[in-house]
Amino acid sequence: MDDFLSTQELSKEELHDLIKLAVDHKQNPSKYSQALAGKSIATLYEKPSLRTRVSFDVGIAKMGGHAVYLDQQNGALGKRESVKDFALNLSCWVDAIVARVFDHQTLVELAEHSSVPIVNSLCDLYHPCQAIADYQALYEARGNSLEGASIAYIGDGNNVTHSLMMSGAILGLKVVVITPVGYSPDAQIVLKAQKLAAKNGGEVIISDDVMDAKGVDAIYNDTWISMGDKRSIDDIKKTFKPYQTNAKLMTDLGAKFFMHCQPVYRGVEVTDEVVDSEQSILMVQAENRMHAQNAILLTLLNK
């Protein structure tokens, strides 16, 4: 693993190893307190962030490393200075680059020209750090096992959906994606995920009927309207209202756990009753962002 742009390049064993390393980091933090001593990592943000910024900054510090925060006050990456020169310059000073960007192609260019590892902390196509943290949370909730696990994403097909599908397919899980008609995930990414699922003993199902999620371990939501989305929130609410997760839906589907990548809009995509229930593991997911990301950095920087 030279870079971490998505999970599709990883094997089932490599994904399991990342999850297990993240769990060990969580359970034995002192073991890793100097794992990144002397390492400096640039963390680049084209988009605002809470969980990503804090979890990377604190996580790197907890391993003895130094995070260098770079925002885009001078404009989008590639405007003031080319992505190539940006990557070449940063490679002179830092040991890795973590980038939260608008366009996946920016990450591809960074990886092409950088001599240090690139980590995708979010782009328009994927959110792979989130997916590792999510499957770590499900692994822990199921007694440290993903054998026979299943998960249903209900909402708008987006970058989170793509990474959940791809990672779940590689891990051999059953992944059900439920979206309104016209809001499905990218068709090419679906095909890739379905091929990976067939190879690894999993299954990827795409549907517009919430009852197709019946019997899954976990229901997963994301916000119905993503950052920068220009669609009318009133139109979105009207279209997505039948897909809201509430206590009745959790019961009807028989789901054991509720998951959400946050920010969560209470009373919109999910009710307070579900968010605050004992079934909810969204704060475990949030905590695991730090542990999963540290596992990724450890793997990249200690090859």
VOBA-1610 file (N, C-alpha, C; in pm, whole numbers, padded with zeros to 5 digits, always signed):
BEGIN
Met+00085-00118+00000Met+00000+00000+00000Met+00089+00124+00000Asp+00103+00187-00117Asp+00186+00307-00128Asp+00108+00434-00095Asp-00021+00435-00134Asp-00111+00546-00104Asp-00243+00487-00056Phe-00332+00572-00005Phe-00464+00527+00038Phe-00567+00622-00023Leu-00600+00598-00150Leu-00695+00684-00221Leu-00837+00629-00215Ser-00849+00497-00213Ser-00976+00429-00193Ser-00942+00291-00139Thr-01042+00211-00111Thr-01014+00076-00059Thr-01014-00029-00169Gln-01049+00008-00291Gln-01066-00093-00395Gln-00936-00162-00436Glu-00821-00098-00404Glu-00693-00160-00439Glu-00647-00260-00333Leu-00719-00269-00220Leu-00676-00354-00109Leu-00740-00493-00117Ser-00671-00590-00060Ser-00725-00725-00052Ser-00811-00739+00074Lys-00883-00850+00081Lys-00964-00879+00200Lys-00874-00886+00323Glu-00759-00949+00310Glu-00666-00963+00422Glu-00613-00827+00467Glu-00581-00741+00369Glu-00528-00608+00403Glu-00632-00523+00476Leu-00758-00533+00433Leu-00863-00458+00502Leu-00884-00509+00644His-00885-00641+00659His-00898-00699+00793His-00781-00656+00881Asp-00662-00653+00824Asp-00543-00613+00901Asp-00555-00469+00949Leu-00607-00379+00863Leu-00626-00240+00903Leu-00725-00229+01019Ile-00835-00303+01010Ile-00936-00299+01116Ile-00878-00352+01247Lys-00806-00462+01240Lys-00748-00521+01361Lys-00640-00431+01421Leu-00563-00364+01335Leu-00463-00270+01384Leu-00531-00151+01451Ala-00641-00104+01393Ala-00717+00007+01452Ala-00772-00032+01590Val-00821-00153+01601Val-00872-00202+01730Val-00759-00209+01833Asp-00643-00258+01791Asp-00530-00268+01883Asp-00483-00129+01927His-00482-00035+01833His-00445+00102+01865His-00542+00160+01968Lys-00667+00130+01954Lys-00771+00178+02046Lys-00754+00117+02184Gln-00723-00011+02190Gln-00714-00082+02317Gln-00580-00061+02388Asn-00475-00033+02310Asn-00340-00021+02367Asn-00270+00105+02317Pro-00322+00223+02348Pro-00266+00347+02293Pro-00120+00370+02330Ser-00079+00329+02450Ser+00060+00353+02492Ser+00160+00278+02405Lys+00116+00169+02349Lys+00201+00088+02261Lys+00245+00166+02137Tyr+00164+00267+02099Tyr+00189+00342+01975Tyr+00227+00488+02002Ser+00259+00521+02127Ser+00278+00661+02165Ser+00395+00729+02094Gln+00490+00650+02045Gln+00605+00707+01973Gln+00618+00649+01832Ala+00509+00592+01783Ala+00514+00524+01653Ala+00543+00619+01537Leu+00505+00748+01552Leu+00532+00846+01446Leu+00628+00955+01494Ala+00709+00923+01594Ala+00806+01021+01646Ala+00898+01067+01533Gly+00914+01199+01521Gly+00999+01255+01416Gly+00931+01267+01281Lys+00805+01226+01270Lys+00732+01232+01143Lys+00644+01357+01139Ser+00642+01423+01024Ser+00553+01538+01001Ser+00457+01504+00887Ile+00330+01534+00909Ile+00227+01498+00812Ile+00146+01622+00778Ala+00141+01657+00650Ala+00062+01769+00604Ala-00084+01727+00592Thr-00174+01805+00651Thr-00317+01777+00641Thr-00382+01893+00566Leu-00428+01864+00447Leu-00477+01966+00354Leu-00630+01963+00347Tyr-00693+02081+00354Tyr-00839+02089+00354Tyr-00889+02190+00252Glu-00952+02140+00147Glu-01026+02228+00056Glu-01168+02250+00107Lys-01216+02159+00194Lys-01352+02166+00247Lys-01347+02176+00399Pro-01443+02243+00460Pro-01448+02251+00607Pro-01459+02113+00670Ser-01420+02103+00797Ser-01421+01973+00863Ser-01423+01988+01014Leu-01489+01895+01081Leu-01480+01882+01227Leu-01410+01750+01260Arg-01480+01638+01234Arg-01428+01506+01271Arg-01295+01474+01203Thr-01285+01505+01073Thr-01162+01471+01001Thr-01043+01548+01055Arg-01059+01679+01071Arg-00946+01760+01116Arg-00902+01722+01258Val-00998+01716+01350Val-00962+01690+01490Val-00908+01548+01507Ser-00970+01451+01442Ser-00924+01312+01459Ser-00785+01289+01401Phe-00754+01355+01289Phe-00618+01343+01235Phe-00517+01418+01322Asp-00548+01542+01359Asp-00454+01622+01438Asp-00423+01553+01571Val-00527+01513+01643Val-00508+01452+01773Val-00445+01314+01759Gly-00489+01238+01660Gly-00435+01104+01639Gly-00286+01105+01609Ile-00243+01195+01523Ile-00101+01206+01490Ile-00021+01246+01613Ala-00074+01342+01691Ala-00005+01385+01813Ala+00007+01271+01914Lys-00098+01189+01925Lys-00095+01077+02020Lys+00010+00973+01983Met+00056+00974+01857Met+00162+00880+01816Met+00298+00949+01805Gly+00306+01070+01861Gly+00434+01139+01865Gly+00470+01213+01738Gly+00377+01225+01645Gly+00402+01294+01519Gly+00357+01439+01523His+00375+01508+01411His+00343+01650+01401His+00255+01672+01279Ala+00134+01725+01300Ala+00042+01754+01190Ala+00056+01900+01148Val+00068+01924+01018Val+00080+02059+00963Val-00050+02090+00888Tyr-00132+02178+00945Tyr-00263+02210+00887Tyr-00248+02310+00773Leu-00306+02278+00657Leu-00304+02365+00541Leu-00446+02385+00491Asp-00496+02509+00497Asp-00627+02535+00440Asp-00609+02593+00299Gln-00720+02629+00236Gln-00712+02681+00100Gln-00758+02827+00093Gln-00700+02910+00182Gln-00738+03050+00184Gln-00695+03122+00056Asn-00602+03063-00017Asn-00558+03125-00142Asn-00628+03065-00264Gly-00737+02990-00241Gly-00810+02931-00352Gly-00790+02781-00360Ala-00864+02719-00449Ala-00858+02574-00464Ala-00720+02528-00507Leu-00685+02410-00466Leu-00556+02352-00503Leu-00545+02343-00655Gly-00431+02388-00708Gly-00412+02386-00852Gly-00439+02519-00919Lys-00495+02614-00845Lys-00523+02747-00902Lys-00403+02839-00885Arg-00360+02858-00759Arg-00245+02945-00733Arg-00114+02877-00771Glu-00110+02747-00750Glu+00010+02668-00779Glu-00036+02532-00828Ser+00033+02475-00925Ser-00010+02347-00982Ser-00008+02237-00877Val-00095+02138-00895Val-00097+02024-00804Val+00038+01953-00806Lys+00100+01945-00923Lys+00231+01881-00935Lys+00335+01951-00847Asp+00344+02083-00858Asp+00443+02156-00779Asp+00411+02153-00630Phe+00282+02155-00599Phe+00239+02143-00460Phe+00290+02012-00401Ala+00270+01903-00475Ala+00314+01771-00428Ala+00465+01761-00418Leu+00535+01814-00518Leu+00682+01808-00519Leu+00740+01886-00402Asn+00684+02004-00374Asn+00734+02085-00263Asn+00707+02019-00128Leu+00585+01976-00105Leu+00553+01914+00023Leu+00637+01789+00047Ser+00667+01717-00060Ser+00748+01595-00046Ser+00889+01623+00004Cys+00934+01747-00011Cys+01066+01784+00040Cys+01069+01790+00192Trp+00952+01810+00254Trp+00949+01841+00398Trp+00874+01741+00484Val+00765+01686+00431Val+00678+01603+00515Val+00690+01455+00479Asp+00637+01371+00566Asp+00646+01226+00548Asp+00519+01166+00489Ala+00410+01242+00487Ala+00285+01197+00425Ala+00196+01319+00406Ile+00099+01306+00315Ile+00003+01413+00288Ile-00137+01356+00300Val-00216+01416+00388Val-00358+01381+00405Val-00439+01492+00340Ala-00527+01457+00245Ala-00596+01560+00168Ala-00747+01538+00164Arg-00820+01643+00201Arg-00967+01646+00192Arg-01001+01743+00080Val-01044+01689-00034Val-01054+01770-00156Val-01191+01756-00222Phe-01217+01845-00316Phe-01342+01838-00390Phe-01339+01729-00497Asp-01226+01716-00567Asp-01219+01632-00686Asp-01119+01517-00667His-01164+01395-00692His-01076+01278-00678His-00951+01290-00765Gln-00964+01355-00879Gln-00849+01368-00970Gln-00735+01444-00903Thr-00766+01535-00811Thr-00661+01606-00737Thr-00575+01508-00659Leu-00638+01409-00598Leu-00564+01306-00523Leu-00478+01221-00616Val-00533+01189-00732Val-00458+01110-00831Val-00331+01185-00873Glu-00345+01316-00897Glu-00228+01397-00935Glu-00129+01410-00820Leu-00179+01428-00699Leu-00089+01434-00583Leu-00008+01305-00572Ala-00076+01192-00586Ala-00008+01062-00575Ala+00093+01042-00686Glu+00060+01091-00804Glu+00151+01076-00920Glu+00282+01149-00899His+00276+01266-00839His+00395+01351-00829His+00461+01352-00692Ser+00393+01302-00592Ser+00450+01301-00457Ser+00541+01181-00437Ser+00645+01200-00359Ser+00733+01088-00322Ser+00699+01036-00183Val+00592+01090-00121Val+00546+01042+00010Val+00401+00995-00005Pro+00352+00913+00087Pro+00217+00859+00076Pro+00108+00968+00081Ile+00003+00944+00002Ile-00115+01030+00001Ile-00231+00956+00063Val-00303+01023+00153Val-00421+00964+00217Val-00543+01047+00179Asn-00644+00981+00125Asn-00770+01047+00091Asn-00857+01060+00216Ser-00871+01182+00267Ser-00956+01201+00384Ser-01097+01245+00345Leu-01123+01258+00216Leu-01256+01275+00156Leu-01239+01338+00019Cys-01318+01289-00077Cys-01328+01354-00208Cys-01469+01331-00259Asp-01495+01371-00383Asp-01630+01359-00437Asp-01672+01213-00459Leu-01576+01123-00479Leu-01610+00983-00509Leu-01603+00890-00389Tyr-01510+00915-00297Tyr-01486+00819-00189Tyr-01464+00889-00054His-01489+00811+00052His-01455+00854+00188His-01399+00729+00259Pro-01282+00682+00219Pro-01232+00552+00267Pro-01194+00547+00414Cys-01147+00658+00470Cys-01115+00660+00614Cys-01242+00636+00696Gln-01352+00696+00652Gln-01479+00676+00720Gln-01521+00530+00714Ala-01503+00466+00599Ala-01545+00327+00583Ala-01467+00233+00674Ile-01337+00257+00690Ile-01257+00172+00780Ile-01306+00187+00924Ala-01331+00313+00965Ala-01383+00338+01100Ala-01521+00274+01119Asp-01604+00279+01015Asp-01738+00222+01022Asp-01733+00071+01040Tyr-01652+00005+00960Tyr-01646-00141+00970Tyr-01573-00186+01096Gln-01484-00101+01147Gln-01426-00128+01279Gln-01536-00125+01386Ala-01626-00024+01378Ala-01735-00012+01475Ala-01828-00132+01466Leu-01860-00176+01344Leu-01948-00292+01328Leu-01878-00419+01376Tyr-01750-00430+01348Tyr-01668-00543+01396Tyr-01673-00554+01548Glu-01656-00442+01616Glu-01659-00439+01763Glu-01799-00468+01816Ala-01901-00408+01752Ala-02038-00426+01799Ala-02084-00571+01787Arg-02026-00644+01691Arg-02063-00784+01668Arg-01969-00881+01740Gly-01900-00830+01841Gly-01812-00919+01918Gly-01683-00951+01848Asn-01626-00852+01780Asn-01499-00867+01707Asn-01507-00971+01596Ser-01610-00955+01514Ser-01627-01043+01398Ser-01711-00973+01291Leu-01671-00994+01165Leu-01753-00948+01052Leu-01803-01068+00971Glu-01782-01186+01022Glu-01827-01306+00952Glu-01979-01306+00940Gly-02028-01310+00817Gly-02172-01312+00794Gly-02242-01180+00820Ala-02166-01071+00831Ala-02225-00940+00864Ala-02298-00880+00744Ser-02393-00790+00776Ser-02470-00722+00671Ser-02500-00580+00716Ile-02509-00491+00617Ile-02532-00350+00646Ile-02618-00291+00535Ala-02708-00199+00570Ala-02791-00132+00470Ala-02772+00018+00480Tyr-02731+00077+00371Tyr-02722+00223+00362Tyr-02854+00273+00305Ile-02918+00368+00375Ile-03046+00424+00330Ile-03030+00575+00317Gly-03047+00628+00195Gly-03035+00772+00175Gly-02991+00806+00035Asp-02906+00905+00023Asp-02857+00955-00105Asp-02728+00882-00142Gly-02720+00829-00262Gly-02598+00762-00307Gly-02485+00862-00326Asn-02377+00848-00249Asn-02271+00948-00251Asn-02134+00885-00224Asn-02036+00966-00188Asn-01900+00916-00165Asn-01895+00817-00048Val-01973+00842+00056Val-01978+00749+00170Val-02036+00615+00124Thr-02143+00621+00046Thr-02204+00500-00008Thr-02102+00418-00086His-02026+00486-00172His-01928+00418-00256His-01824+00344-00173Ser-01772+00409-00070Ser-01669+00345+00012Ser-01727+00233+00098Leu-01850+00250+00146Leu-01914+00141+00220Leu-01934+00018+00131Met-01981+00043+00009Met-02001-00067-00086Met-01870-00138-00118Met-01770-00059-00155Met-01642-00115-00199Met-01576-00194-00086Ser-01571-00135+00031Ser-01505-00200+00145Ser-01583-00323+00190Gly-01715-00310+00198Gly-01798-00423+00238Gly-01788-00538+00141Ala-01781-00505+00012Ala-01768-00609-00091Ala-01638-00687-00074Ile-01529-00615-00049Ile-01398-00680-00032Ile-01397-00765+00095Leu-01464-00717+00200Leu-01467-00790+00326Leu-01561-00910+00322Gly-01640-00921+00214Gly-01731-01035+00200Gly-01863-01016+00270Leu-01906-00891+00292Leu-02032-00862+00359Leu-02147-00853+00260Lys-02267-00857+00312Lys-02386-00822+00235Lys-02410-00674+00256Val-02406-00597+00147Val-02427-00452+00153Val-02550-00419+00069Val-02651-00362+00133Val-02774-00322+00065Val-02777-00169+00059Val-02796-00114-00059Val-02803+00031-00076Val-02944+00067-00120Ile-03012+00145-00037Ile-03151+00186-00063Ile-03154+00336-00087Thr-03194+00376-00207Thr-03204+00518-00240Thr-03332+00544-00318Pro-03384+00667-00314Pro-03495+00700-00403Pro-03451+00687-00549Val-03546+00666-00638Val-03516+00660-00781Val-03448+00790-00824Gly-03338+00778-00895Gly-03265+00896-00941Gly-03153+00940-00848Tyr-03138+00872-00733Tyr-03035+00910-00636Tyr-02941+00793-00606Ser-02934+00699-00700Ser-02850+00581-00682Ser-02702+00617-00685Pro-02616+00532-00628Pro-02471+00555-00638Pro-02424+00540-00782Asp-02301+00581-00807Asp-02242+00576-00941Asp-02246+00434-00996Ala-02297+00418-01118Ala-02319+00285-01176Ala-02189+00208-01195Gln-02083+00277-01236Gln-01955+00209-01258Gln-01896+00159-01126Ile-01911+00237-01020Ile-01861+00195-00890Ile-01944+00078-00836Val-02075+00080-00863Val-02161-00033-00825Val-02113-00161-00892Leu-02085-00155-01020Leu-02039-00274-01094Leu-01907-00326-01037Lys-01815-00235-01006Lys-01687-00277-00946Lys-01711-00346-00812Ala-01799-00286-00731Ala-01827-00342-00599Ala-01892-00479-00611Gln-01982-00495-00705Gln-02049-00624-00722Gln-01952-00732-00768Lys-01856-00696-00852Lys-01753-00792-00894Lys-01664-00831-00777Leu-01628-00733-00695Leu-01546-00761-00578Leu-01623-00846-00477Ala-01752-00820-00463Ala-01834-00899-00371Ala-01841-01045-00416Ala-01860-01067-00545Ala-01866-01203-00598Ala-01734-01277-00575Lys-01625-01204-00585Lys-01492-01262-00565Lys-01467-01298-00418Asn-01524-01221-00327Asn-01492-01236-00184Asn-01605-01296-00101Gly-01708-01346-00166Gly-01816-01411-00093Gly-01918-01317-00033Gly-01925-01194-00086Gly-02022-01097-00037Gly-02133-01073-00138Glu-02209-00967-00116Glu-02321-00935-00204Glu-02348-00786-00195Val-02374-00722-00309Val-02411-00581-00314Val-02545-00570-00385Ile-02644-00516-00315Ile-02780-00504-00368Ile-02817-00356-00375Ile-02871-00313-00489Ile-02916-00175-00507Ile-03067-00176-00524Ser-03138-00092-00447Ser-03284-00094-00449Ser-03340+00042-00411Asp-03471+00061-00436Asp-03540+00181-00387Asp-03646+00145-00284Asp-03645+00019-00240Asp-03744-00032-00144Asp-03677-00061-00010Val-03714+00012+00095Val-03648-00005+00225Val-03665-00147+00280Met-03769-00217+00240Met-03791-00351+00293Met-03688-00451+00240Asp-03613-00412+00138Asp-03504-00499+00090Asp-03388-00502+00188Ala-03394-00418+00290Ala-03291-00417+00395Ala-03330-00505+00513Lys-03441-00575+00502Lys-03491-00656+00614Lys-03387-00761+00655Gly-03360-00767+00787Gly-03269-00868+00840Gly-03123-00828+00848Val-03090-00706+00806Val-02949-00664+00814Val-02909-00634+00958Asp-02779-00640+00986Asp-02729-00607+01120Asp-02743-00459+01152Ala-02714-00374+01053Ala-02707-00230+01080Ala-02772-00148+00970Ile-02841-00042+01011Ile-02892+00060+00920Ile-02798+00179+00928Tyr-02758+00231+00812Tyr-02660+00339+00803Tyr-02723+00457+00729Asn-02714+00576+00787Asn-02761+00699+00722Asn-02648+00798+00703Asp-02668+00886+00606Asp-02587+01007+00589Asp-02685+01121+00566Thr-02636+01244+00573Thr-02723+01357+00545Thr-02779+01345+00403Trp-02902+01393+00384Trp-02965+01386+00253Trp-02911+01490+00157Ile-02852+01596+00210Ile-02799+01702+00124Ile-02656+01733+00167Ser-02562+01703+00079Ser-02420+01713+00112Ser-02370+01857+00103Met-02253+01879+00165Met-02190+02011+00165Met-02171+02064+00023Gly-02220+02184-00003Gly-02204+02243-00134Gly-02315+02208-00232Asp-02406+02119-00191Asp-02516+02076-00278Asp-02612+02193-00299Lys-02649+02218-00424Lys-02734+02333-00457Lys-02883+02297-00465Arg-02916+02170-00441Arg-03056+02129-00450Arg-03139+02191-00338Ser-03267+02211-00365Ser-03358+02269-00266Ser-03380+02170-00153Ile-03361+02217-00029Ile-03379+02129+00087Ile-03525+02086+00100Asp-03620+02172+00056Asp-03762+02135+00063Asp-03792+02022-00034Asp-03735+02029-00155Asp-03755+01921-00253Asp-03692+01793-00205Ile-03574+01805-00145Ile-03503+01687-00094Ile-03584+01619+00015Lys-03636+01697+00109Lys-03714+01641+00219Lys-03838+01568+00167Lys-03902+01626+00066Lys-04022+01564+00009Lys-03989+01429-00054Thr-03878+01424-00128Thr-03837+01301-00197Thr-03792+01193-00099Phe-03719+01235+00003Phe-03654+01139+00093Phe-03735+01102+00217Lys-03846+01174+00242Lys-03922+01151+00365Lys-03957+01003+00388Pro-03996+00926+00284Pro-04028+00784+00305Pro-03906+00700+00346Tyr-03787+00759+00337Tyr-03664+00686+00368Tyr-03605+00724+00503Gln-03681+00799+00582Gln-03631+00837+00714Gln-03619+00714+00804Thr-03511+00708+00881Thr-03495+00600+00979Thr-03558+00642+01111Asn-03653+00561+01156Asn-03721+00586+01283Asn-03733+00454+01358Ala-03787+00458+01477Ala-03795+00338+01560Ala-03875+00227+01491Lys-03984+00264+01423Lys-04066+00164+01354Lys-03987+00094+01245Leu-03910+00172+01168Leu-03831+00111+01060Leu-03726+00016+01117Met-03659+00057+01225Met-03559-00030+01288Met-03624-00163+01330Thr-03744-00153+01387Thr-03814-00273+01430Thr-03859-00358+01311Asp-03918-00292+01211Asp-03967-00363+01093Asp-03855-00437+01020Leu-03737-00377+01017Leu-03624-00439+00946Leu-03547-00536+01035Gly-03567-00526+01165Gly-03497-00616+01257Gly-03350-00581+01274Ala-03315-00455+01248Ala-03175-00413+01257Ala-03131-00401+01403Lys-03010-00445+01432Lys-02957-00440+01568Lys-02889-00307+01598Phe-02831-00244+01494Phe-02750-00125+01516Phe-02790-00013+01420Phe-02771+00111+01468Phe-02788+00228+01382Phe-02654+00298+01368Met-02620+00338+01243Met-02492+00402+01214Met-02515+00530+01133His-02424+00626+01151His-02433+00753+01079His-02294+00815+01079Cys-02251+00869+00964Cys-02116+00924+00955Cys-02107+01067+01009Gln-02223+01133+01030Gln-02232+01270+01083Gln-02170+01372+00986Pro-02217+01497+00987Pro-02314+01553+01082Pro-02453+01493+01062Val-02523+01476+01173Val-02657+01417+01169Val-02761+01527+01185Tyr-02860+01526+01098Tyr-02968+01624+01106Tyr-03088+01554+01170Arg-03096+01573+01301Arg-03199+01505+01381Arg-03339+01547+01336Gly-03425+01449+01322Gly-03560+01477+01278Gly-03573+01487+01128Val-03461+01475+01056Val-03465+01480+00910Val-03442+01338+00856Glu-03315+01297+00839Glu-03291+01161+00789Glu-03311+01054+00895Val-03309+01096+01024Val-03326+01001+01134Val-03387+01075+01253Thr-03467+01005+01330Thr-03529+01066+01448Thr-03435+01063+01568Asp-03459+01156+01660Asp-03381+01160+01786Asp-03388+01026+01859Glu-03506+00966+01857Glu-03528+00841+01929Glu-03427+00734+01887Val-03394+00731+01758Val-03298+00632+01708Val-03155+00676+01735Val-03126+00804+01711Val-02990+00855+01734Val-02945+00832+01877Asp-03035+00851+01971Asp-03001+00843+02113Asp-03030+00706+02174Ser-03065+00609+02093Ser-03101+00477+02144Ser-02977+00394+02176Glu-02997+00285+02247Glu-02887+00194+02278Glu-02837+00122+02153Gln-02917+00122+02047Gln-02876+00060+01922Gln-02777+00147+01844Ser-02773+00274+01877Ser-02692+00370+01801Ser-02544+00356+01834Ile-02462+00341+01731Ile-02316+00333+01751Ile-02243+00443+01675Leu-02315+00553+01645Leu-02252+00658+01564Leu-02136+00726+01636Met-02140+00733+01772Met-02028+00794+01841Met-01908+00699+01849Val-01934+00570+01841Val-01823+00474+01828Val-01756+00493+01692Gln-01837+00512+01588Gln-01781+00541+01456Gln-01694+00667+01460Ala-01746+00771+01527Ala-01672+00897+01535Ala-01539+00878+01608Glu-01542+00808+01722Glu-01417+00782+01794Glu-01321+00701+01708Asn-01375+00604+01637Asn-01291+00515+01557Asn-01224+00582+01439Arg-01273+00701+01400Arg-01204+00772+01292Arg-01057+00790+01326Met-01027+00830+01450Met-00889+00851+01490Met-00809+00721+01485His-00866+00614+01538His-00794+00488+01544His-00775+00427+01404Ala-00877+00435+01322Ala-00868+00382+01186Ala-00765+00461+01104Gln-00768+00593+01116Gln-00674+00676+01042Gln-00531+00654+01089Asn-00514+00637+01220Asn-00379+00607+01270Asn-00330+00472+01219Ala-00420+00376+01206Ala-00382+00245+01150Ala-00338+00260+01005Ile-00406+00346+00931Ile-00369+00371+00791Ile-00231+00435+00783Leu-00209+00539+00865Leu-00078+00605+00867Leu+00034+00512+00910Leu+00007+00432+01011Leu+00108+00335+01057Leu+00145+00237+00947Thr+00045+00191+00875Thr+00068+00095+00766Thr+00148+00158+00653Leu+00115+00282+00619Leu+00186+00350+00510Leu+00329+00388+00546Leu+00350+00433+00671Leu+00479+00488+00710Leu+00573+00387+00773Asn+00523+00267+00800Asn+00609+00165+00860Asn+00608+00037+00778Lys+00616+00055+00645Lys+00612-00061+00557Lys+00739-00145+00575
//
